[in-house]
Amino acid sequence: MKQLTPGEKLLAALELQELGLQMKKTQIRRNNPDATAEEIHQLFRNWLLARKPIPDGFRIVSWPRKCNSVTKSSYDVSLANDEEAEHLIYQLGLRGYQTLSVMEQSKLGRLATARLELSSHAVTDILFASSGVEAEIVAGALLLEVIPDLTMPVAQIGDLITLKVLSSSVNRPHDELDLRNLLLVASDDDLARARWLTELIMQRGTHRERDVLELLQESRAAVIG
């Protein structure tokens, strides 16, 4: 069996996120102009059922978000070094993704994130070493049935809480809203995992000069009391 490259793994995940599913439906309609709505639905379902699970080593970090007619999604990728990250970006470029920006993580001396655009309505953020705990998030991802008959690896609630604590601010209201909603449904185990990850972030120096452990405690108190 052919071993997939990191770029091919990422493309497999992108096909299965919300925007990718919408694009696939449009493609099926375009390729079958005379098909009825019921036939289009069946063709789409057949395509879904034929998809292979996303390989190990790649995990979805957060769900797609629509904002001002732009669908944004974020993905965590666990790679060994910047060379692998740059090769992944190159592979995606060959498949139509335009690199909008890249950022470095100075504390780790690594490429932190890359923002890619497939069209004017589809922006994807790839996280390589932004928080410094990408490897832990990838290793701890859970397999969840996101739609009937389709299972995907998804980051744990505690992991998402950690990332939102790290990125949220008054200038990022969507992140603050996400953090509040996550805290409302978080279990004690989720909160314990979030504390563990924020401690790792502090230890590794990727906390962006913010006390993320204290911010987590303050956010929890503000939401839960």
Salt bridges, closest charged atoms under 4 A:
GLU8 OE2 - LYS2 NZ 3.18
GLU15 OE1 - ARG51 NH2 2.42
ASP56 OD1 - ARG59 NH2 3.65
ASP82 OD1 - ARG110 NE 2.95
ASP125 OD1 - ARG115 NE 2.62
GLU136 OE2 - ARG204 NH2 2.86
ASP149 OD2 - ARG45 NH2 2.88
ASP159 OD1 - ARG193 NE 2.40
ASP175 OD1 - LYS164 NZ 2.93
ASP175 OD2 - ARG172 NE 2.49
ASP178 OD2 - ARG65 NH2 2.10
ASP178 OD2 - LYS164 NZ 3.12
